[in-house]
């Protein structure tokens, strides 16, 4: 069985999306940095 699903706030999503758009780090680096996956 899967555990409880994580919900992310709109602020968190916007922050991570902006970092991805800026291209300062790869998506993989952002995932590790923010513990998303």
PDB file of N, H, CA, C and O in Angstrom:
ATOM      1  N   UNK A   1       0.824  -1.196   0.000  1.00  0.00           N
ATOM      2  CA  UNK A   1       0.000   0.000   0.000  1.00  0.00           C
ATOM      3  C   UNK A   1       0.867   1.258   0.000  1.00  0.00           C
ATOM      4  O   UNK A   1       1.936   1.299   0.609  1.00  0.00           O
ATOM      5  N   UNK A   2       0.391   2.250  -0.678  1.00  0.00           N
ATOM      6  H   UNK A   2      -0.478   2.217  -1.173  1.00  0.00           H
ATOM      7  CA  UNK A   2       1.117   3.525  -0.727  1.00  0.00           C
ATOM      8  C   UNK A   2       0.858   4.313   0.551  1.00  0.00           C
ATOM      9  O   UNK A   2      -0.182   4.162   1.193  1.00  0.00           O
ATOM     10  N   UNK A   3       1.815   5.149   0.904  1.00  0.00           N
ATOM     11  H   UNK A   3       2.659   5.272   0.382  1.00  0.00           H
ATOM     12  CA  UNK A   3       1.664   5.999   2.080  1.00  0.00           C
ATOM     13  C   UNK A   3       0.782   7.190   1.771  1.00  0.00           C
ATOM     14  O   UNK A   3       0.223   7.303   0.680  1.00  0.00           O
ATOM     15  N   UNK A   4       0.663   8.087   2.754  1.00  0.00           N
ATOM     16  H   UNK A   4       1.117   7.996   3.641  1.00  0.00           H
ATOM     17  CA  UNK A   4      -0.148   9.290   2.568  1.00  0.00           C
ATOM     18  C   UNK A   4       0.460  10.171   1.492  1.00  0.00           C
ATOM     19  O   UNK A   4       1.673  10.378   1.461  1.00  0.00           O
ATOM     20  N   UNK A   5      -0.361  10.676   0.637  1.00  0.00           N
ATOM     21  H   UNK A   5      -1.346  10.508   0.662  1.00  0.00           H
ATOM     22  CA  UNK A   5       0.099  11.511  -0.465  1.00  0.00           C
ATOM     23  C   UNK A   5       0.460  12.903   0.026  1.00  0.00           C
ATOM     24  O   UNK A   5      -0.261  13.491   0.832  1.00  0.00           O
ATOM     25  N   UNK A   6       1.582  13.430  -0.464  1.00  0.00           N
ATOM     26  H   UNK A   6       2.167  12.952  -1.119  1.00  0.00           H
ATOM     27  CA  UNK A   6       2.067  14.760  -0.060  1.00  0.00           C
ATOM     28  C   UNK A   6       1.351  15.844  -0.858  1.00  0.00           C
ATOM     29  O   UNK A   6       1.230  15.750  -2.079  1.00  0.00           O
ATOM     30  N   UNK A   7       0.886  16.860  -0.168  1.00  0.00           N
ATOM     31  H   UNK A   7       0.984  16.937   0.824  1.00  0.00           H
ATOM     32  CA  UNK A   7       0.295  18.024  -0.825  1.00  0.00           C
ATOM     33  C   UNK A   7       1.250  19.190  -0.697  1.00  0.00           C
ATOM     34  O   UNK A   7       1.752  19.473   0.390  1.00  0.00           O
ATOM     35  N   UNK A   8       1.503  19.869  -1.809  1.00  0.00           N
ATOM     36  H   UNK A   8       1.095  19.639  -2.692  1.00  0.00           H
ATOM     37  CA  UNK A   8       2.419  21.003  -1.820  1.00  0.00           C
ATOM     38  C   UNK A   8       1.624  22.290  -1.985  1.00  0.00           C
ATOM     39  O   UNK A   8       0.661  22.346  -2.749  1.00  0.00           O
ATOM     40  N   UNK A   9       2.043  23.328  -1.256  1.00  0.00           N
ATOM     41  H   UNK A   9       2.825  23.283  -0.635  1.00  0.00           H
ATOM     42  CA  UNK A   9       1.352  24.610  -1.322  1.00  0.00           C
ATOM     43  C   UNK A   9       1.617  25.285  -2.661  1.00  0.00           C
ATOM     44  O   UNK A   9       2.583  24.958  -3.351  1.00  0.00           O
ATOM     45  N   UNK A  10       0.761  26.218  -3.017  1.00  0.00           N
ATOM     46  H   UNK A  10      -0.023  26.484  -2.456  1.00  0.00           H
ATOM     47  CA  UNK A  10       0.925  26.972  -4.255  1.00  0.00           C
ATOM     48  C   UNK A  10       2.232  27.758  -4.228  1.00  0.00           C
ATOM     49  O   UNK A  10       2.901  27.881  -5.253  1.00  0.00           O
ATOM     50  N   UNK A  11       2.597  28.288  -3.067  1.00  0.00           N
ATOM     51  H   UNK A  11       2.053  28.188  -2.234  1.00  0.00           H
ATOM     52  CA  UNK A  11       3.854  29.038  -2.946  1.00  0.00           C
ATOM     53  C   UNK A  11       5.054  28.141  -3.241  1.00  0.00           C
ATOM     54  O   UNK A  11       5.977  28.540  -3.951  1.00  0.00           O
ATOM     55  N   UNK A  12       5.032  26.934  -2.693  1.00  0.00           N
ATOM     56  H   UNK A  12       4.282  26.610  -2.116  1.00  0.00           H
ATOM     57  CA  UNK A  12       6.133  25.998  -2.916  1.00  0.00           C
ATOM     58  C   UNK A  12       6.231  25.636  -4.394  1.00  0.00           C
ATOM     59  O   UNK A  12       7.325  25.613  -4.958  1.00  0.00           O
ATOM     60  N   UNK A  13       5.092  25.352  -5.019  1.00  0.00           N
ATOM     61  H   UNK A  13       4.204  25.370  -4.561  1.00  0.00           H
ATOM     62  CA  UNK A  13       5.078  24.988  -6.434  1.00  0.00           C
ATOM     63  C   UNK A  13       5.608  26.126  -7.296  1.00  0.00           C
ATOM     64  O   UNK A  13       6.381  25.897  -8.226  1.00  0.00           O
ATOM     65  N   UNK A  14       5.193  27.351  -6.988  1.00  0.00           N
ATOM     66  H   UNK A  14       4.565  27.537  -6.232  1.00  0.00           H
ATOM     67  CA  UNK A  14       5.645  28.511  -7.756  1.00  0.00           C
ATOM     68  C   UNK A  14       7.148  28.699  -7.615  1.00  0.00           C
ATOM     69  O   UNK A  14       7.838  28.985  -8.594  1.00  0.00           O
ATOM     70  N   UNK A  15       7.654  28.539  -6.398  1.00  0.00           N
ATOM     71  H   UNK A  15       7.094  28.307  -5.603  1.00  0.00           H
ATOM     72  CA  UNK A  15       9.086  28.708  -6.145  1.00  0.00           C
ATOM     73  C   UNK A  15       9.902  27.692  -6.944  1.00  0.00           C
ATOM     74  O   UNK A  15      10.890  28.049  -7.585  1.00  0.00           O
ATOM     75  N   UNK A  16       9.488  26.433  -6.901  1.00  0.00           N
ATOM     76  H   UNK A  16       8.685  26.143  -6.380  1.00  0.00           H
ATOM     77  CA  UNK A  16      10.214  25.386  -7.616  1.00  0.00           C
ATOM     78  C   UNK A  16      10.091  25.588  -9.129  1.00  0.00           C
ATOM     79  O   UNK A  16      11.063  25.402  -9.861  1.00  0.00           O
ATOM     80  N   UNK A  17       8.910  25.964  -9.593  1.00  0.00           N
ATOM     81  H   UNK A  17       8.120  26.115  -8.999  1.00  0.00           H
ATOM     82  CA  UNK A  17       8.712  26.191 -11.029  1.00  0.00           C
ATOM     83  C   UNK A  17       9.582  27.335 -11.533  1.00  0.00           C
ATOM     84  O   UNK A  17      10.170  27.236 -12.609  1.00  0.00           O
ATOM     85  N   UNK A  18       9.669  28.413 -10.771  1.00  0.00           N
ATOM     86  H   UNK A  18       9.191  28.494  -9.897  1.00  0.00           H
ATOM     87  CA  UNK A  18      10.514  29.538 -11.176  1.00  0.00           C
ATOM     88  C   UNK A  18      11.978  29.128 -11.249  1.00  0.00           C
ATOM     89  O   UNK A  18      12.693  29.533 -12.166  1.00  0.00           O
ATOM     90  N   UNK A  19      12.421  28.335 -10.298  1.00  0.00           N
ATOM     91  H   UNK A  19      11.840  28.006  -9.554  1.00  0.00           H
ATOM     92  CA  UNK A  19      13.807  27.856 -10.326  1.00  0.00           C
ATOM     93  C   UNK A  19      14.045  27.007 -11.571  1.00  0.00           C
ATOM     94  O   UNK A  19      15.106  27.099 -12.189  1.00  0.00           O
ATOM     95  N   UNK A  20      13.073  26.187 -11.941  1.00  0.00           N
ATOM     96  H   UNK A  20      12.211  26.112 -11.439  1.00  0.00           H
ATOM     97  CA  UNK A  20      13.213  25.335 -13.122  1.00  0.00           C
ATOM     98  C   UNK A  20      13.253  26.174 -14.393  1.00  0.00           C
ATOM     99  O   UNK A  20      14.043  25.901 -15.297  1.00  0.00           O
ATOM    100  N   UNK A  21      12.403  27.192 -14.463  1.00  0.00           N
ATOM    101  H   UNK A  21      11.762  27.414 -13.729  1.00  0.00           H
ATOM    102  CA  UNK A  21      12.346  28.054 -15.647  1.00  0.00           C
ATOM    103  C   UNK A  21      13.636  28.843 -15.814  1.00  0.00           C
ATOM    104  O   UNK A  21      14.120  29.025 -16.932  1.00  0.00           O
ATOM    105  N   UNK A  22      14.186  29.307 -14.709  1.00  0.00           N
ATOM    106  H   UNK A  22      13.793  29.159 -13.801  1.00  0.00           H
ATOM    107  CA  UNK A  22      15.442  30.067 -14.767  1.00  0.00           C
ATOM    108  C   UNK A  22      16.588  29.221 -15.304  1.00  0.00           C
ATOM    109  O   UNK A  22      17.532  29.752 -15.888  1.00  0.00           O
ATOM    110  N   UNK A  23      16.509  27.917 -15.111  1.00  0.00           N
ATOM    111  H   UNK A  23      15.742  27.485 -14.637  1.00  0.00           H
ATOM    112  CA  UNK A  23      17.530  27.019 -15.634  1.00  0.00           C
ATOM    113  C   UNK A  23      18.841  27.058 -14.880  1.00  0.00           C
ATOM    114  O   UNK A  23      19.874  26.646 -15.407  1.00  0.00           O
ATOM    115  N   UNK A  24      18.811  27.548 -13.649  1.00  0.00           N
ATOM    116  H   UNK A  24      17.972  27.882 -13.221  1.00  0.00           H
ATOM    117  CA  UNK A  24      20.036  27.616 -12.853  1.00  0.00           C
ATOM    118  C   UNK A  24      20.476  26.236 -12.382  1.00  0.00           C
ATOM    119  O   UNK A  24      21.648  26.029 -12.068  1.00  0.00           O
ATOM    120  N   UNK A  25      19.548  25.301 -12.333  1.00  0.00           N
ATOM    121  H   UNK A  25      18.596  25.469 -12.588  1.00  0.00           H
ATOM    122  CA  UNK A  25      19.856  23.929 -11.928  1.00  0.00           C
ATOM    123  C   UNK A  25      19.019  22.991 -12.794  1.00  0.00           C
ATOM    124  O   UNK A  25      17.985  23.390 -13.331  1.00  0.00           O
ATOM    125  N   UNK A  26      19.466  21.751 -12.924  1.00  0.00           N
ATOM    126  H   UNK A  26      20.305  21.427 -12.488  1.00  0.00           H
ATOM    127  CA  UNK A  26      18.688  20.774 -13.684  1.00  0.00           C
ATOM    128  C   UNK A  26      17.469  20.352 -12.855  1.00  0.00           C
ATOM    129  O   UNK A  26      17.413  20.579 -11.646  1.00  0.00           O
ATOM    130  N   UNK A  27      16.515  19.744 -13.521  1.00  0.00           N
ATOM    131  H   UNK A  27      16.561  19.559 -14.503  1.00  0.00           H
ATOM    132  CA  UNK A  27      15.320  19.264 -12.819  1.00  0.00           C
ATOM    133  C   UNK A  27      15.723  18.256 -11.744  1.00  0.00           C
ATOM    134  O   UNK A  27      15.188  18.273 -10.636  1.00  0.00           O
ATOM    135  N   UNK A  28      16.669  17.381 -12.080  1.00  0.00           N
ATOM    136  H   UNK A  28      17.103  17.368 -12.981  1.00  0.00           H
ATOM    137  CA  UNK A  28      17.126  16.381 -11.111  1.00  0.00           C
ATOM    138  C   UNK A  28      17.712  17.051  -9.872  1.00  0.00           C
ATOM    139  O   UNK A  28      17.478  16.597  -8.752  1.00  0.00           O
ATOM    140  N   UNK A  29      18.465  18.115 -10.064  1.00  0.00           N
ATOM    141  H   UNK A  29      18.655  18.484 -10.973  1.00  0.00           H
ATOM    142  CA  UNK A  29      19.051  18.834  -8.927  1.00  0.00           C
ATOM    143  C   UNK A  29      17.963  19.495  -8.083  1.00  0.00           C
ATOM    144  O   UNK A  29      18.050  19.511  -6.855  1.00  0.00           O
ATOM    145  N   UNK A  30      16.939  20.040  -8.741  1.00  0.00           N
ATOM    146  H   UNK A  30      16.868  20.027  -9.739  1.00  0.00           H
ATOM    147  CA  UNK A  30      15.839  20.667  -8.004  1.00  0.00           C
ATOM    148  C   UNK A  30      15.063  19.634  -7.187  1.00  0.00           C
ATOM    149  O   UNK A  30      14.650  19.908  -6.060  1.00  0.00           O
ATOM    150  N   UNK A  31      14.870  18.451  -7.760  1.00  0.00           N
ATOM    151  H   UNK A  31      15.205  18.229  -8.675  1.00  0.00           H
ATOM    152  CA  UNK A  31      14.159  17.378  -7.054  1.00  0.00           C
ATOM    153  C   UNK A  31      14.887  17.023  -5.764  1.00  0.00           C
ATOM    154  O   UNK A  31      14.272  16.898  -4.705  1.00  0.00           O
ATOM    155  N   UNK A  32      16.201  16.863  -5.865  1.00  0.00           N
ATOM    156  H   UNK A  32      16.700  16.964  -6.726  1.00  0.00           H
ATOM    157  CA  UNK A  32      16.993  16.517  -4.681  1.00  0.00           C
ATOM    158  C   UNK A  32      16.969  17.662  -3.678  1.00  0.00           C
ATOM    159  O   UNK A  32      16.796  17.439  -2.480  1.00  0.00           O
ATOM    160  N   UNK A  33      17.141  18.875  -4.161  1.00  0.00           N
ATOM    161  H   UNK A  33      17.281  19.056  -5.134  1.00  0.00           H
ATOM    162  CA  UNK A  33      17.196  20.052  -3.287  1.00  0.00           C
ATOM    163  C   UNK A  33      15.914  20.206  -2.472  1.00  0.00           C
ATOM    164  O   UNK A  33      15.959  20.516  -1.282  1.00  0.00           O
ATOM    165  N   UNK A  34      14.766  19.987  -3.129  1.00  0.00           N
ATOM    166  H   UNK A  34      14.729  19.736  -4.096  1.00  0.00           H
ATOM    167  CA  UNK A  34      13.478  20.216  -2.474  1.00  0.00           C
ATOM    168  C   UNK A  34      12.829  18.936  -1.951  1.00  0.00           C
ATOM    169  O   UNK A  34      11.771  18.995  -1.324  1.00  0.00           O
ATOM    170  N   UNK A  35      13.439  17.796  -2.198  1.00  0.00           N
ATOM    171  H   UNK A  35      14.298  17.748  -2.708  1.00  0.00           H
ATOM    172  CA  UNK A  35      12.896  16.528  -1.704  1.00  0.00           C
ATOM    173  C   UNK A  35      11.527  16.212  -2.262  1.00  0.00           C
ATOM    174  O   UNK A  35      10.644  15.752  -1.538  1.00  0.00           O
ATOM    175  N   UNK A  36      11.348  16.455  -3.543  1.00  0.00           N
ATOM    176  H   UNK A  36      12.065  16.828  -4.132  1.00  0.00           H
ATOM    177  CA  UNK A  36      10.028  16.299  -4.146  1.00  0.00           C
ATOM    178  C   UNK A  36       9.714  14.857  -4.503  1.00  0.00           C
ATOM    179  O   UNK A  36       8.573  14.430  -4.327  1.00  0.00           O
ATOM    180  N   UNK A  37      10.666  14.098  -4.992  1.00  0.00           N
ATOM    181  H   UNK A  37      11.593  14.445  -5.135  1.00  0.00           H
ATOM    182  CA  UNK A  37      10.353  12.755  -5.479  1.00  0.00           C
ATOM    183  C   UNK A  37      10.748  11.726  -4.466  1.00  0.00           C
ATOM    184  O   UNK A  37      10.563  10.531  -4.696  1.00  0.00           O
TER     185      UNK A  37
END
